[in-house]
Amino acid sequence: MAEITVFTAKKIHTMNPSLPHASAVAVRDGRIIEVGSLETLKPWLDQHAHHIDNRFADHVIMPGFIDPHLHPTLGAILLTCPFITAMEWRLPDRICPAVTSHEAYVTRLAEIEAEFAGTDDILVTWGFHRIWHGDVNRAVLNAISTTRPIFVWQRSFHEIIANDAGIEWLGVARADLERHPQIDLSTGRFFETGMAVAAQSLNTVLMEPVRFRRGLELVKQAVHLGGHTTIGELAYPLLDDAREWALLSDTLERDDVPFRMKITPRALGRGKFEGNASEDVERIKGFKGRDSHRLFFGNSVKLFTDGGFFAELMQMMDPGFIDGHHGEWLMAPEQFEKHARAFWLEGKQIHVHCTGDMGVELALDTLEKLQAEKPRFNHRFTIEHFGVSNPEQVRRIADLGAIVSANVYYLHELGEAYWQKSIGFERASQMARVGSLERAGVTFALHSDFTMAPALPLNSAWVAVNRIAESGAVLCAEECVSLDAAMRAITIDAAYVLAMENEIGSIRAGKKADFTILEQDPWDVPLEKLRDIPIWGTVFEGTPFPHSK
Amino acid sequence: MSERIPITLLSGYLGSGKTTIVNHLLRAEKNLRLAVLVNDFGAVNIDADLIENSDATSVELTNGCVCCSIGDDLGAALSAQRERTPPPDAILLEASGVSEPARIARLAGHWPGFTLDAIIVAADGETVRQRAGDKFVSHLVQSQLRCADIIALTKTDLISSQASLHVQAWLRTVSPAPVVMAPDGAVPPELAFSVNSGQRMAGAQPEDGQHPAFATFTWTPSHPVDIARLHAVLGNLHEDIHRVKGQLVDARTGTPVLVQKVGQRCAITNASEAEQFCLVMISVDLQMDFKRVAADLDACAVAPG
């Protein structure tokens, strides 16, 4: 048995309400022996070899942060691209400052292009948004380069703008581009189904193995940067199992990786809308036995109701969208019910992607049926994302024993845009209705769904307690949550959503020694400064992992 | 550039009988090399005696057709078909039950190397009305019906003829598309695929002891035609004339044009060169009287002078 290490700290927030604060925590073999003070730890220390580690004497220790829903593979594709974004993005290898005007956008893009000098790489940049960056078109991009293919990828992934060199580089017959109703060669715009034509060529670069591996390395660093010690991959696999498993285990199952990843498989393969539920139950049983130290499956599956929130494809109940368009179902509702039933009867924890209020409604109608057919307790049926909902649904969530994992960042980035352009003020200002969840006593976690939001738990908590939108305005203060609830939502309640609360999420005897080390105390700083608290680094299973300076 | 491969999109909500139609078309189509793209070919249950070979993602059929699963990327699946030697004559694309056919048609019909032929939407005679009022899918089901070129009404053998008439009348209020009866998924391939329709329809004879499934009529103009007048005639065509295809000469320019109409959707585009100038029409109404159409069309021909 190894020696006990005792970490002392200015303050330890245990997130265990029975002993909320402490000043020392004893750790051995990656687990917590006891938390308290040097005084209360004495019986252990008198009998066992130990040493006191005072490196955190000026720091605040919290349980390791948990993001129960992000997608490393998606992040790996994006992080190898330069970002030019309207919001600031703090990434492991760079800080992307907020770029909020057309002129600033063009200047920044020209700078990036200059950095590519001497290579013949294509330039794919992500983050463009017309609301802030105005009309970035083919002519604007040609003025930056006539020789290097430049592709500007829109924030919501639904549009790409290319220069002449880029259009040429795609290698698609010009006649085929010209006749396409969703490709406009004069402005260089490829949108929706037209974007798929461009993406086909771009994927050969973005998914190229060496580049992809570099992207995964950056994701690894981004997860550490946010202060996470556990993440949930909530829809495995993104592409194909064999290739992805090899890449993930090769990149993440290493001694220098300071986090673990719980994997929730998709109930249906990607791109499948129909399928045989009992075959899918068997397919998912096949993941059993694959677990390694950091990568493991549990008892959970992922299902989907409606479309993407950034893409405005959520299913909305009346009165729908201002422009009259309609959302999408990612599975036929009957098929959703069949699959949900099959996994419900297997005793699985079901996570359901729901973005619009009609998506939530389908999930709850289905859960209600299943509860009538075979009542279950502690089933942890989880509503994921929780974009638009109504107060009555919150009550039903509570009645049916469901829980929520919310992407509250929607409110920050999209609250005002959706107020003006999509669904109006009333419903847009109330998106991510987390205050109601707290009042109804519904357990909820906060997630990033990275790269839908930055993988920064303190940033998510900051949105949840302040509801500050992009312009700085507060949207629907009634739906703010308490600081305690927000901090639980990135620690112990996130652990509960992942069904790992007996192992992680709080600092108490017997749990994994996972800590996030903060330079300031979240309960001491003004709420609007919560996201600015510097993170020293983490402790993963007893081993400190400082952020590189 | 080689010819674009035409795509027939088969849409319809979950359980509307799409798979039965796919199986019927695979059996009934004798002359074309088809590629059938489906979300999951396991669910198609292709007749065993048709199957030559199969692996994880495709099934090869004895008649030279192939059935492939789309996987997660329709564009990639289409491009793969284009790479086959020789490429298929036509694609039958079975859309998922929850997809908006208009969107799939935009994606597939404009994918490099492909063009949209027709959108056939299957409607389950038993349940389509109820689904069109459902809390979660009413919009989707109605929207699918609205963007059909042709609606194939399935499972009519399971309902009374009275009920069938009611559902047809109701469909007319929802969608401008003509409705063809397709119990057992029996959509004639000539309706689904326009490739070589001239030769195929003109030469199509019912096999011994079988009734023809459709009526055809070929119109050969005496002179080049006035395109504006032709548009007007085709726009007012009897709704049970389900397809029109052929090449004519534009009286104004003297150059050949390609005429294609399926359901209510009509396109007249420039053609490279023509082998023969005529229009072939097809109707599943065996009693269709083409005489009036012929007279209207004759009035489009412009005598030189």
Interface residues (C-beta under 8 A of the other chain):
Chain A: V172 A173 A175 D176 L177 R179 H180 P181 Q182 E192 T193 G194 A196 V197 A199 Q200 L239 G269 R270 G271 K272 F273 E274 G275 N276 Q315 H326 E328 W329 L330 M331 A332 P333 E334 Q335 M358 E361 L362 D365
Chain B: M1 Y13 L14 G15 N39 D40 G42 A43 I70 G71 D72 D73 L74 G75 A76 S79 S96 G97 V98 S99 E100 R103 R106 L107 H110 W111 P112 G113 D134 K135 F136 V137 H139 L140 S143
